[in-house]
């Protein structure tokens, strides 16, 4: 994978699609983790760690944000 190409494609996608800023931040954090892992097909990271990255305290809110990425096919 090409990190910059992925970011550019995401930004281009955002030009015609809506995604809340919290979901965008989560996408960027997931990309950072995937990049650090060497672009493995799958990475494992728990909700609490991701919640810390985007500074959320309520897991229900986090799950809602995560689901927005899933619904968008991201």
C-alpha positions in Angstrom: 0.0 0.0 0.0 1.0 3.6 -0.5 0.2 5.7 2.5 0.0 9.0 0.6 -2.1 7.5 -2.1 -4.6 6.2 0.5 -4.8 9.6 2.1 -5.3 11.3 -1.2 -8.0 8.8 -2.2 -9.8 9.3 1.1 -9.7 13.1 0.8 -11.0 12.8 -2.8 -13.8 10.5 -1.5 -14.7 13.1 1.2 -15.3 15.7 -1.6 -18.5 13.9 -2.6 -19.3 12.0 0.6 -20.2 13.0 4.1 -18.3 11.6 7.1 -18.4 13.2 10.6 -15.0 14.6 11.7 -14.8 12.0 14.5 -15.1 9.2 12.0 -12.5 10.9 9.7 -10.1 11.0 12.7 -10.7 7.4 13.4 -9.9 6.5 9.8 -6.6 8.4 10.0 -5.7 6.6 13.2 -6.5 3.3 11.7 -4.4 4.1 8.7 -1.5 5.1 11.0 -1.8 1.7 12.8 -2.0 -0.2 9.6 1.1 1.6 8.3 3.0 0.9 11.5 2.0 -2.8 11.1 3.5 -2.9 7.7 0.3 -3.0 5.8 -0.9 -6.4 7.0 -4.3 -7.4 5.6 -5.7 -7.5 9.2 -4.6 -5.7 12.4 -6.0 -6.3 15.8 -6.6 -3.3 18.1 -9.0 -3.1 21.0 -11.7 -0.4 21.3 -10.1 1.1 24.4 -6.9 1.9 22.5 -8.7 3.4 19.6 -10.9 5.4 22.0 -7.7 6.8 23.6 -6.4 7.8 20.2 -9.5 9.9 19.4 -10.1 10.9 23.0 -13.4 9.3 23.6 -14.7 8.0 26.9 -17.9 6.3 26.0 -17.6 3.0 24.1 -21.2 3.4 22.7 -20.1 6.6 21.0 -17.0 5.0 19.7 -19.0 2.1 18.2 -21.3 4.5 16.5 -18.4 6.3 15.0 -16.8 3.0 13.9 -20.0 1.9 12.4 -20.1 5.0 10.2 -16.8 3.9 8.6 -18.2 0.4 8.1 -21.4 1.8 6.5 -19.3 3.9 4.2 -17.3 0.9 3.1 -14.2 2.2 4.7 
